């Protein structure tokens, strides 16, 4: 005898919807809090010095890395206060949560828009090596990029 599954399926759909809203709210909170430490000392002064110079450089280039070396103490502070950076965790990306990863991906996209030659595709490939991303995670980023129309 078959049982009508409509009520159970509807309850499941509503529960998934509820859980997605919880995730959505957490992401919204992260959006409001994203990188606010850059607006306070000691980060603001450091970013004031190099932000303009970074804009004209290719992400990951030797000149870009040289500018970042000037920011090392500031970046240590920044990474310690912002969990969407792999450097926040002793184990890098492996220590991150799914929400950290989503915020990081959006951060990468926004950062590419600050450079004349910025590209989220190039950023994914560069960061794959930089952060030792698995092929699977890099593919998820690439698939997400395409789904978002980036």
ROMILO-843493 format. One record per atom (N, C-alpha, C): residue in one letter; atom name; y, z, x; residue number from 1. Coordinates in steps of 0.2 Angstrom, whole numbers, plus 5000, padded with zeros to 4 digits. Each point is the difference from the previous one (the first is absolute). Layout:
BEGIN
+------+------+------+------+------+-----+
: rest : atom :    Y :    Z :    X :  nr :
+------+------+------+------+------+-----+
:    a :   CA :    Y :    Z :    X : NUM :
...
+------+------+------+------+------+-----+
***
This chain:
BEGIN
+------+------+------+------+------+-----+
: rest : atom :    Y :    Z :    X :  nr :
+------+------+------+------+------+-----+
:    x :    N : 4994 : 5000 : 5004 :   1 :
:    x :   CA : 5006 : 5000 : 4996 :   1 :
:    x :    C : 5006 : 5000 : 5004 :   1 :
:    x :    N : 5004 : 4995 : 4999 :   2 :
:    x :   CA : 5007 : 5000 : 5004 :   2 :
:    x :    C : 5005 : 5004 : 4997 :   2 :
:    x :    N : 5004 : 5003 : 5005 :   3 :
:    x :   CA : 5006 : 5004 : 4997 :   3 :
:    x :    C : 5006 : 4997 : 5001 :   3 :
:    x :    N : 5005 : 5000 : 4996 :   4 :
:    x :   CA : 5006 : 4997 : 5001 :   4 :
:    x :    C : 5004 : 5003 : 5006 :   4 :
:    x :    N : 5002 : 4996 : 5004 :   5 :
:    x :   CA : 5003 : 5003 : 5007 :   5 :
:    x :    C : 5008 : 5000 : 4999 :   5 :
:    x :    N : 5002 : 4998 : 4995 :   6 :
:    x :   CA : 5008 : 4999 : 4999 :   6 :
:    x :    C : 5003 : 5007 : 5002 :   6 :
:    x :    N : 4998 : 5005 : 4997 :   7 :
:    x :   CA : 5004 : 5007 : 5001 :   7 :
:    x :    C : 5000 : 5002 : 5007 :   7 :
:    x :    N : 4994 : 4999 : 5003 :   8 :
:    x :   CA : 4999 : 5002 : 5007 :   8 :
:    x :    C : 5004 : 4996 : 5005 :   8 :
:    x :    N : 5000 : 4993 : 4998 :   9 :
:    x :   CA : 5003 : 4995 : 5005 :   9 :
:    x :    C : 5008 : 5001 : 4999 :   9 :
:    x :    N : 5002 : 5002 : 4994 :  10 :
:    x :   CA : 5007 : 5001 : 4999 :  10 :
:    x :    C : 5002 : 5006 : 5003 :  10 :
:    x :    N : 4996 : 5005 : 5000 :  11 :
:    x :   CA : 5002 : 5007 : 5004 :  11 :
:    x :    C : 5000 : 4998 : 5007 :  11 :
:    x :    N : 4996 : 4996 : 5003 :  12 :
:    x :   CA : 5000 : 4998 : 5007 :  12 :
:    x :    C : 5006 : 4997 : 5002 :  12 :
:    x :    N : 5002 : 4995 : 4996 :  13 :
:    x :   CA : 5006 : 4996 : 5001 :  13 :
:    x :    C : 5006 : 5004 : 5000 :  13 :
:    x :    N : 5001 : 5005 : 4995 :  14 :
:    x :   CA : 5005 : 5004 : 5000 :  14 :
:    x :    C : 5001 : 5005 : 5006 :  14 :
:    x :    N : 4994 : 5002 : 5002 :  15 :
:    x :   CA : 5000 : 5005 : 5006 :  15 :
:    x :    C : 5002 : 4996 : 5006 :  15 :
:    x :    N : 4998 : 4994 : 5001 :  16 :
:    x :   CA : 5002 : 4996 : 5006 :  16 :
:    x :    C : 5007 : 4999 : 5000 :  16 :
:    x :    N : 5003 : 4998 : 4994 :  17 :
:    x :   CA : 5007 : 4999 : 4999 :  17 :
:    x :    C : 5004 : 5007 : 5002 :  17 :
:    x :    N : 4997 : 5005 : 4998 :  18 :
:    x :   CA : 5003 : 5007 : 5001 :  18 :
:    x :    C : 5000 : 5001 : 5008 :  18 :
:    x :    N : 4995 : 4998 : 5003 :  19 :
:    x :   CA : 5000 : 5001 : 5007 :  19 :
:    x :    C : 5004 : 4995 : 5004 :  19 :
:    x :    N : 5001 : 4994 : 4998 :  20 :
:    x :   CA : 5004 : 4995 : 5003 :  20 :
:    x :    C : 5008 : 5003 : 4999 :  20 :
:    x :    N : 5001 : 5003 : 4994 :  21 :
:    x :   CA : 5007 : 5003 : 4999 :  21 :
:    x :    C : 5001 : 5005 : 5005 :  21 :
:    x :    N : 4995 : 5004 : 5002 :  22 :
:    x :   CA : 5001 : 5006 : 5005 :  22 :
:    x :    C : 5002 : 4997 : 5007 :  22 :
:    x :    N : 4996 : 4994 : 5001 :  23 :
:    x :   CA : 5001 : 4997 : 5007 :  23 :
:    x :    C : 5007 : 4997 : 5000 :  23 :
:    x :    N : 5002 : 4997 : 4994 :  24 :
:    x :   CA : 5006 : 4996 : 5000 :  24 :
:    x :    C : 5006 : 5006 : 5001 :  24 :
:    x :    N : 4999 : 5005 : 4997 :  25 :
:    x :   CA : 5005 : 5006 : 5001 :  25 :
:    x :    C : 5001 : 5002 : 5007 :  25 :
:    x :    N : 4994 : 5001 : 5003 :  26 :
:    x :   CA : 5000 : 5002 : 5007 :  26 :
:    x :    C : 5003 : 4995 : 5004 :  26 :
:    x :    N : 4999 : 4993 : 4999 :  27 :
:    x :   CA : 5003 : 4995 : 5004 :  27 :
:    x :    C : 5008 : 5000 : 4998 :  27 :
:    x :    N : 5002 : 5001 : 4994 :  28 :
:    x :   CA : 5007 : 5001 : 4999 :  28 :
:    x :    C : 5003 : 5005 : 5004 :  28 :
:    x :    N : 4997 : 5006 : 5000 :  29 :
:    x :   CA : 5003 : 5006 : 5004 :  29 :
:    x :    C : 5000 : 4998 : 5007 :  29 :
:    x :    N : 4996 : 4996 : 5003 :  30 :
:    x :   CA : 5000 : 4998 : 5007 :  30 :
:    x :    C : 5006 : 4995 : 5001 :  30 :
:    x :    N : 5001 : 4996 : 4995 :  31 :
:    x :   CA : 5005 : 4995 : 5000 :  31 :
:    x :    C : 5007 : 5003 : 5000 :  31 :
:    x :    N : 5001 : 5006 : 4997 :  32 :
:    x :   CA : 5006 : 5004 : 5000 :  32 :
:    x :    C : 5001 : 5003 : 5007 :  32 :
:    x :    N : 4994 : 5002 : 5003 :  33 :
:    x :   CA : 5001 : 5004 : 5006 :  33 :
:    x :    C : 4999 : 4996 : 5006 :  33 :
:    x :    N : 4999 : 4994 : 4999 :  34 :
:    x :   CA : 4998 : 4996 : 5006 :  34 :
:    x :    C : 5005 : 5000 : 5006 :  34 :
:    x :    N : 4998 : 5002 : 5006 :  35 :
:    x :   CA : 5004 : 5000 : 5006 :  35 :
:    x :    C : 5007 : 5003 : 4999 :  35 :
:    x :    N : 5001 : 5005 : 4996 :  36 :
:    x :   CA : 5006 : 5004 : 4999 :  36 :
:    x :    C : 5002 : 5004 : 5006 :  36 :
:    x :    N : 4995 : 5001 : 5005 :  37 :
:    x :   CA : 5001 : 5003 : 5006 :  37 :
:    x :    C : 5004 : 4996 : 5005 :  37 :
:    x :    N : 5001 : 4994 : 4998 :  38 :
:    x :   CA : 5004 : 4995 : 5004 :  38 :
:    x :    C : 5007 : 5001 : 4999 :  38 :
:    x :    N : 5002 : 5004 : 4995 :  39 :
:    x :   CA : 5007 : 5001 : 4998 :  39 :
:    x :    C : 5002 : 5007 : 5002 :  39 :
:    x :    N : 4996 : 5003 : 5004 :  40 :
:    x :   CA : 5002 : 5007 : 5002 :  40 :
:    x :    C : 4999 : 5000 : 5008 :  40 :
:    x :    N : 5004 : 5005 : 5003 :  41 :
:    x :   CA : 4999 : 5001 : 5007 :  41 :
:    x :    C : 4993 : 5003 : 5001 :  41 :
:    x :    N : 4996 : 4998 : 5005 :  42 :
:    x :   CA : 5003 : 4996 : 5006 :  42 :
:    x :    C : 4998 : 4993 : 4999 :  42 :
:    x :    N : 4997 : 4998 : 4995 :  43 :
:    x :   CA : 4998 : 4993 : 4999 :  43 :
:    x :    C : 5006 : 4995 : 4999 :  43 :
:    x :    N : 5005 : 5002 : 4996 :  44 :
:    x :   CA : 5006 : 4996 : 4998 :  44 :
:    x :    C : 5003 : 4997 : 5007 :  44 :
:    x :    N : 5002 : 5005 : 5004 :  45 :
:    x :   CA : 5003 : 4998 : 5006 :  45 :
:    x :    C : 4996 : 4995 : 5004 :  45 :
:    x :    N : 4994 : 5001 : 5001 :  46 :
:    x :   CA : 4996 : 4995 : 5004 :  46 :
:    x :    C : 4999 : 4994 : 4997 :  46 :
:    x :    N : 4999 : 4999 : 4993 :  47 :
:    x :   CA : 5000 : 4994 : 4997 :  47 :
:    x :    C : 5007 : 4997 : 4999 :  47 :
:    x :    N : 5005 : 5003 : 5000 :  48 :
:    x :   CA : 5007 : 4997 : 5001 :  48 :
:    x :    C : 5001 : 4996 : 5006 :  48 :
:    x :    N : 4997 : 5003 : 5006 :  49 :
:    x :   CA : 5000 : 4996 : 5006 :  49 :
:    x :    C : 4996 : 4994 : 5001 :  49 :
:    x :    N : 4995 : 4999 : 4996 :  50 :
:    x :   CA : 4995 : 4994 : 5002 :  50 :
:    x :    C : 4999 : 4996 : 4994 :  50 :
:    x :    N : 5002 : 5002 : 4994 :  51 :
:    x :   CA : 4998 : 4996 : 4994 :  51 :
:    x :    C : 5003 : 4993 : 5000 :  51 :
:    x :    N : 5006 : 4999 : 5002 :  52 :
:    x :   CA : 5003 : 4994 : 5001 :  52 :
:    x :    C : 4997 : 4995 : 5005 :  52 :
:    x :    N : 4998 : 5003 : 5005 :  53 :
:    x :   CA : 4997 : 4997 : 5006 :  53 :
:    x :    C : 4993 : 4997 : 4998 :  53 :
:    x :    N : 4996 : 5005 : 4996 :  54 :
:    x :   CA : 4993 : 4998 : 4998 :  54 :
:    x :    C : 5000 : 4994 : 4995 :  54 :
:    x :    N : 5006 : 4999 : 4996 :  55 :
:    x :   CA : 5000 : 4995 : 4995 :  55 :
:    x :    C : 4999 : 4993 : 5003 :  55 :
:    x :    N : 5003 : 4999 : 5006 :  56 :
:    x :   CA : 5000 : 4993 : 5003 :  56 :
:    x :    C : 4994 : 4999 : 5004 :  56 :
:    x :    N : 4995 : 5005 : 5000 :  57 :
:    x :   CA : 4994 : 4999 : 5005 :  57 :
:    x :    C : 4994 : 4999 : 4996 :  57 :
:    x :    N : 4995 : 4996 : 5003 :  58 :
:    x :   CA : 4994 : 4999 : 4997 :  58 :
:    x :    C : 4996 : 5006 : 5000 :  58 :
:    x :    N : 4997 : 5002 : 4994 :  59 :
:    x :   CA : 4996 : 5006 : 4999 :  59 :
:    x :    C : 4994 : 4999 : 5005 :  59 :
:    x :    N : 4999 : 5006 : 5004 :  60 :
:    x :   CA : 4995 : 5000 : 5005 :  60 :
:    x :    C : 5001 : 4997 : 5007 :  60 :
:    x :    N : 5006 : 4996 : 5001 :  61 :
:    x :   CA : 5001 : 4997 : 5006 :  61 :
:    x :    C : 5002 : 5005 : 5005 :  61 :
:    x :    N : 5000 : 4998 : 5006 :  62 :
:    x :   CA : 5002 : 5005 : 5006 :  62 :
:    x :    C : 5006 : 5003 : 4999 :  62 :
:    x :    N : 5005 : 4996 : 4998 :  63 :
:    x :   CA : 5007 : 5003 : 4999 :  63 :
:    x :    C : 5000 : 5005 : 4994 :  63 :
:    x :    N : 4996 : 4998 : 4995 :  64 :
:    x :   CA : 5000 : 5005 : 4994 :  64 :
:    x :    C : 4997 : 5007 : 5003 :  64 :
:    x :    N : 4994 : 4999 : 5004 :  65 :
:    x :   CA : 4997 : 5006 : 5002 :  65 :
:    x :    C : 5005 : 5004 : 5005 :  65 :
:    x :    N : 5004 : 4997 : 5004 :  66 :
:    x :   CA : 5005 : 5003 : 5004 :  66 :
:    x :    C : 5005 : 5004 : 4996 :  66 :
:    x :    N : 5002 : 4997 : 4994 :  67 :
:    x :   CA : 5005 : 5004 : 4996 :  67 :
:    x :    C : 4996 : 5006 : 4997 :  67 :
:    x :    N : 4994 : 4999 : 4998 :  68 :
:    x :   CA : 4996 : 5006 : 4997 :  68 :
:    x :    C : 4999 : 5006 : 5005 :  68 :
:    x :    N : 4999 : 4998 : 5007 :  69 :
:    x :   CA : 4999 : 5005 : 5005 :  69 :
:    x :    C : 5007 : 5004 : 5000 :  69 :
:    x :    N : 5005 : 4997 : 4999 :  70 :
:    x :   CA : 5007 : 5004 : 5000 :  70 :
:    x :    C : 4999 : 5006 : 4994 :  70 :
:    x :    N : 4997 : 4998 : 4995 :  71 :
:    x :   CA : 4999 : 5004 : 4994 :  71 :
:    x :    C : 4994 : 5005 : 5000 :  71 :
:    x :    N : 4997 : 5000 : 5006 :  72 :
:    x :   CA : 4993 : 5004 : 5000 :  72 :
:    x :    C : 5001 : 5007 : 4997 :  72 :
:    x :    N : 5005 : 5004 : 5002 :  73 :
:    x :   CA : 5000 : 5007 : 4997 :  73 :
:    x :    C : 5002 : 5000 : 4992 :  73 :
:    x :    N : 5004 : 4995 : 4998 :  74 :
:    x :   CA : 5002 : 5000 : 4993 :  74 :
:    x :    C : 4994 : 4998 : 4996 :  74 :
:    x :    N : 4996 : 4995 : 5003 :  75 :
:    x :   CA : 4994 : 4997 : 4997 :  75 :
:    x :    C : 4994 : 5006 : 4999 :  75 :
:    x :    N : 5000 : 5004 : 5005 :  76 :
:    x :   CA : 4995 : 5006 : 5000 :  76 :
:    x :    C : 5002 : 5004 : 4994 :  76 :
:    x :    N : 5006 : 5001 : 4999 :  77 :
:    x :   CA : 5003 : 5004 : 4994 :  77 :
:    x :    C : 4998 : 4997 : 4994 :  77 :
:    x :    N : 5002 : 4993 : 5000 :  78 :
:    x :   CA : 4999 : 4996 : 4994 :  78 :
:    x :    C : 4993 : 5000 : 4997 :  78 :
:    x :    N : 4995 : 4999 : 5005 :  79 :
:    x :   CA : 4993 : 4999 : 4998 :  79 :
:    x :    C : 4998 : 5007 : 4998 :  79 :
:    x :    N : 5002 : 5005 : 5003 :  80 :
:    x :   CA : 4998 : 5007 : 4998 :  80 :
:    x :    C : 5002 : 5002 : 4993 :  80 :
:    x :    N : 5005 : 4997 : 4997 :  81 :
:    x :   CA : 5003 : 5001 : 4994 :  81 :
:    x :    C : 4998 : 4995 : 4994 :  81 :
:    x :    N : 4996 : 4995 : 5002 :  82 :
:    x :   CA : 4999 : 4994 : 4995 :  82 :
:    x :    C : 4993 : 4998 : 5001 :  82 :
:    x :    N : 4996 : 5002 : 4995 :  83 :
:    x :   CA : 4993 : 4999 : 5001 :  83 :
:    x :    C : 4998 : 4992 : 4999 :  83 :
:    x :    N : 5004 : 4996 : 4998 :  84 :
:    x :   CA : 4998 : 4993 : 4999 :  84 :
:    x :    C : 5000 : 4996 : 5007 :  84 :
:    x :    N : 5001 : 5004 : 5005 :  85 :
:    x :   CA : 4999 : 4997 : 5007 :  85 :
:    x :    C : 4994 : 5002 : 5003 :  85 :
:    x :    N : 4996 : 4996 : 5003 :  86 :
:    x :   CA : 4993 : 5002 : 5003 :  86 :
:    x :    C : 5001 : 5005 : 5005 :  86 :
:    x :    N : 5006 : 5000 : 5004 :  87 :
:    x :   CA : 5002 : 5004 : 5005 :  87 :
:    x :    C : 5000 : 5008 : 4997 :  87 :
:    x :    N : 5001 : 5000 : 4994 :  88 :
:    x :   CA : 5000 : 5007 : 4997 :  88 :
:    x :    C : 4994 : 5004 : 5001 :  88 :
:    x :    N : 4994 : 4996 : 5000 :  89 :
:    x :   CA : 4993 : 5003 : 5001 :  89 :
:    x :    C : 4997 : 5000 : 5006 :  89 :
:    x :    N : 4997 : 5005 : 5003 :  90 :
:    x :   CA : 4996 : 4999 : 5006 :  90 :
:    x :    C : 4995 : 4994 : 5000 :  90 :
:    x :    N : 4997 : 4999 : 4994 :  91 :
:    x :   CA : 4995 : 4994 : 5000 :  91 :
:    x :    C : 5003 : 4994 : 4998 :  91 :
:    x :    N : 5007 : 4999 : 4999 :  92 :
:    x :   CA : 5003 : 4994 : 4998 :  92 :
:    x :    C : 4999 : 4998 : 4993 :  92 :
:    x :    N : 4999 : 4994 : 4999 :  93 :
:    x :   CA : 4998 : 4998 : 4993 :  93 :
:    x :    C : 4994 : 5003 : 4997 :  93 :
:    x :    N : 4996 : 5002 : 5004 :  94 :
:    x :   CA : 4994 : 5004 : 4997 :  94 :
:    x :    C : 5002 : 5006 : 4997 :  94 :
:    x :    N : 5005 : 5003 : 5001 :  95 :
:    x :   CA : 5002 : 5007 : 4997 :  95 :
:    x :    C : 5005 : 4999 : 4994 :  95 :
:    x :    N : 5001 : 4993 : 4998 :  96 :
:    x :   CA : 5005 : 4999 : 4995 :  96 :
:    x :    C : 4996 : 5000 : 4993 :  96 :
:    x :    N : 5005 : 5001 : 4995 :  97 :
:    x :   CA : 4997 : 5000 : 4993 :  97 :
:    x :    C : 5002 : 4993 : 4998 :  97 :
:    x :    N : 4997 : 4998 : 4994 :  98 :
:    x :   CA : 5001 : 4994 : 4997 :  98 :
:    x :    C : 5007 : 4999 : 4998 :  98 :
:    x :    N : 5004 : 5005 : 4998 :  99 :
:    x :   CA : 5007 : 5000 : 4999 :  99 :
:    x :    C : 5004 : 4999 : 5006 :  99 :
:    x :    N : 4998 : 5003 : 5006 : 100 :
:    x :   CA : 5003 : 4999 : 5006 : 100 :
:    x :    C : 5000 : 4992 : 5002 : 100 :
:    x :    N : 4994 : 4997 : 4999 : 101 :
:    x :   CA : 4999 : 4993 : 5002 : 101 :
:    x :    C : 5004 : 4996 : 4995 : 101 :
:    x :    N : 5001 : 5001 : 4994 : 102 :
:    x :   CA : 5004 : 4996 : 4995 : 102 :
:    x :    C : 5007 : 5000 : 5003 : 102 :
:    x :    N : 5002 : 5006 : 5001 : 103 :
:    x :   CA : 5007 : 5001 : 5002 : 103 :
:    x :    C : 5001 : 4997 : 5007 : 103 :
:    x :    N : 4996 : 5000 : 5004 : 104 :
:    x :   CA : 5000 : 4997 : 5007 : 104 :
:    x :    C : 5001 : 4992 : 4999 : 104 :
:    x :    N : 4996 : 4998 : 4996 : 105 :
:    x :   CA : 5000 : 4992 : 4999 : 105 :
:    x :    C : 5006 : 4998 : 4997 : 105 :
:    x :    N : 5003 : 5004 : 4995 : 106 :
:    x :   CA : 5007 : 4998 : 4998 : 106 :
:    x :    C : 5005 : 5001 : 5005 : 106 :
:    x :    N : 4999 : 5005 : 5004 : 107 :
:    x :   CA : 5005 : 5001 : 5006 : 107 :
:    x :    C : 5000 : 4994 : 5004 : 107 :
:    x :    N : 4994 : 4998 : 5002 : 108 :
:    x :   CA : 4999 : 4994 : 5004 : 108 :
:    x :    C : 5004 : 4994 : 4997 : 108 :
:    x :    N : 4999 : 4999 : 4994 : 109 :
:    x :   CA : 5003 : 4994 : 4996 : 109 :
:    x :    C : 5008 : 5001 : 5001 : 109 :
:    x :    N : 5002 : 5006 : 4998 : 110 :
:    x :   CA : 5008 : 5001 : 5000 : 110 :
:    x :    C : 5002 : 4999 : 5007 : 110 :
:    x :    N : 4997 : 5002 : 5005 : 111 :
:    x :   CA : 5002 : 4999 : 5007 : 111 :
:    x :    C : 5000 : 4993 : 5002 : 111 :
:    x :    N : 4996 : 4996 : 4998 : 112 :
:    x :   CA : 5000 : 4993 : 5002 : 112 :
:    x :    C : 5006 : 4997 : 4997 : 112 :
:    x :    N : 5003 : 5002 : 4995 : 113 :
:    x :   CA : 5006 : 4997 : 4997 : 113 :
:    x :    C : 5006 : 5002 : 5003 : 113 :
:    x :    N : 5000 : 5005 : 5005 : 114 :
:    x :   CA : 5005 : 5001 : 5004 : 114 :
:    x :    C : 5001 : 4996 : 5007 : 114 :
:    x :    N : 4995 : 4996 : 5001 : 115 :
:    x :   CA : 5000 : 4996 : 5006 : 115 :
:    x :    C : 5001 : 4992 : 4998 : 115 :
:    x :    N : 5004 : 4997 : 5004 : 116 :
:    x :   CA : 5001 : 4993 : 4998 : 116 :
:    x :    C : 4993 : 4996 : 5000 : 116 :
:    x :    N : 4995 : 5002 : 5005 : 117 :
:    x :   CA : 4994 : 4996 : 5000 : 117 :
:    x :    C : 4994 : 5005 : 4998 : 117 :
:    x :    N : 5002 : 5004 : 4995 : 118 :
:    x :   CA : 4995 : 5005 : 4998 : 118 :
:    x :    C : 4995 : 4996 : 4995 : 118 :
:    x :    N : 4994 : 5003 : 5000 : 119 :
:    x :   CA : 4994 : 4997 : 4996 : 119 :
:    x :    C : 4995 : 5005 : 4999 : 119 :
:    x :    N : 4998 : 5001 : 4994 : 120 :
:    x :   CA : 4995 : 5005 : 4998 : 120 :
:    x :    C : 4993 : 4998 : 5003 : 120 :
:    x :    N : 4999 : 4993 : 5000 : 121 :
:    x :   CA : 4994 : 4998 : 5003 : 121 :
:    x :    C : 4999 : 5002 : 5007 : 121 :
:    x :    N : 5006 : 4998 : 5004 : 122 :
:    x :   CA : 5000 : 5002 : 5007 : 122 :
:    x :    C : 4999 : 5008 : 5001 : 122 :
:    x :    N : 5003 : 5003 : 4996 : 123 :
:    x :   CA : 5000 : 5008 : 5000 : 123 :
:    x :    C : 4993 : 5002 : 4999 : 123 :
:    x :    N : 4997 : 4998 : 4995 : 124 :
:    x :   CA : 4993 : 5002 : 4999 : 124 :
:    x :    C : 4996 : 4999 : 5006 : 124 :
:    x :    N : 5000 : 4994 : 5003 : 125 :
:    x :   CA : 4996 : 4998 : 5006 : 125 :
:    x :    C : 5002 : 5004 : 5006 : 125 :
:    x :    N : 5007 : 5001 : 5001 : 126 :
:    x :   CA : 5002 : 5004 : 5006 : 126 :
:    x :    C : 4997 : 5008 : 4999 : 126 :
:    x :    N : 5001 : 5002 : 4994 : 127 :
:    x :   CA : 4998 : 5007 : 4998 : 127 :
:    x :    C : 4993 : 5001 : 5000 : 127 :
:    x :    N : 4996 : 4995 : 4999 : 128 :
:    x :   CA : 4993 : 5000 : 5000 : 128 :
:    x :    C : 4998 : 5002 : 5007 : 128 :
:    x :    N : 5003 : 4997 : 5005 : 129 :
:    x :   CA : 4998 : 5002 : 5007 : 129 :
:    x :    C : 5003 : 5007 : 5002 : 129 :
:    x :    N : 5006 : 5001 : 4998 : 130 :
:    x :   CA : 5004 : 5006 : 5002 : 130 :
:    x :    C : 4997 : 5006 : 4997 : 130 :
:    x :    N : 4997 : 5000 : 4994 : 131 :
:    x :   CA : 4998 : 5006 : 4997 : 131 :
:    x :    C : 4992 : 5000 : 4999 : 131 :
:    x :    N : 4997 : 4995 : 5004 : 132 :
:    x :   CA : 4993 : 4999 : 5000 : 132 :
:    x :    C : 4997 : 5000 : 4992 : 132 :
:    x :    N : 5003 : 4996 : 4996 : 133 :
:    x :   CA : 4998 : 4999 : 4993 : 133 :
:    x :    C : 4993 : 4996 : 5000 : 133 :
:    x :    N : 4996 : 5002 : 4996 : 134 :
:    x :   CA : 4994 : 4996 : 4999 : 134 :
:    x :    C : 5001 : 4993 : 4997 : 134 :
:    x :    N : 4996 : 4996 : 5000 : 135 :
:    x :   CA : 5001 : 4993 : 4997 : 135 :
:    x :    C : 5000 : 5001 : 4993 : 135 :
:    x :    N : 4996 : 5005 : 4997 : 136 :
:    x :   CA : 5001 : 5001 : 4993 : 136 :
:    x :    C : 5006 : 5002 : 4997 : 136 :
:    x :    N : 5003 : 5005 : 5004 : 137 :
:    x :   CA : 5007 : 5002 : 4998 : 137 :
:    x :    C : 5005 : 4995 : 5001 : 137 :
:    x :    N : 5000 : 4996 : 5005 : 138 :
:    x :   CA : 5005 : 4995 : 5001 : 138 :
:    x :    C : 4999 : 4994 : 4995 : 138 :
:    x :    N : 4994 : 4999 : 4998 : 139 :
:    x :   CA : 4999 : 4995 : 4994 : 139 :
:    x :    C : 5003 : 5003 : 4994 : 139 :
:    x :    N : 4999 : 5006 : 4998 : 140 :
:    x :   CA : 5003 : 5003 : 4994 : 140 :
:    x :    C : 5008 : 4999 : 5001 : 140 :
:    x :    N : 5003 : 5002 : 5005 : 141 :
:    x :   CA : 5007 : 4999 : 5001 : 141 :
:    x :    C : 5002 : 4992 : 4999 : 141 :
:    x :    N : 4996 : 4996 : 5003 : 142 :
:    x :   CA : 5001 : 4993 : 4999 : 142 :
:    x :    C : 4999 : 4998 : 4992 : 142 :
:    x :    N : 4995 : 5002 : 4997 : 143 :
:    x :   CA : 4999 : 4998 : 4993 : 143 :
:    x :    C : 5005 : 5003 : 4996 : 143 :
:    x :    N : 5003 : 5006 : 5001 : 144 :
:    x :   CA : 5005 : 5003 : 4997 : 144 :
:    x :    C : 5007 : 4997 : 5001 : 144 :
:    x :    N : 5001 : 4997 : 5006 : 145 :
:    x :   CA : 5006 : 4996 : 5001 : 145 :
:    x :    C : 5000 : 4994 : 4995 : 145 :
:    x :    N : 4994 : 4997 : 5000 : 146 :
:    x :   CA : 5000 : 4994 : 4996 : 146 :
:    x :    C : 5001 : 5002 : 4992 : 146 :
:    x :    N : 4997 : 5005 : 4998 : 147 :
:    x :   CA : 5000 : 5002 : 4993 : 147 :
:    x :    C : 5007 : 5002 : 4998 : 147 :
:    x :    N : 5004 : 5003 : 5005 : 148 :
:    x :   CA : 5007 : 5002 : 4999 : 148 :
:    x :    C : 5005 : 4994 : 5001 : 148 :
:    x :    N : 4997 : 4994 : 5002 : 149 :
:    x :   CA : 5005 : 4994 : 5001 : 149 :
:    x :    C : 5004 : 5001 : 5006 : 149 :
:    x :    N : 4998 : 5004 : 5005 : 150 :
:    x :   CA : 5004 : 5001 : 5006 : 150 :
:    x :    C : 4998 : 4995 : 5006 : 150 :
+------+------+------+------+------+-----+
***
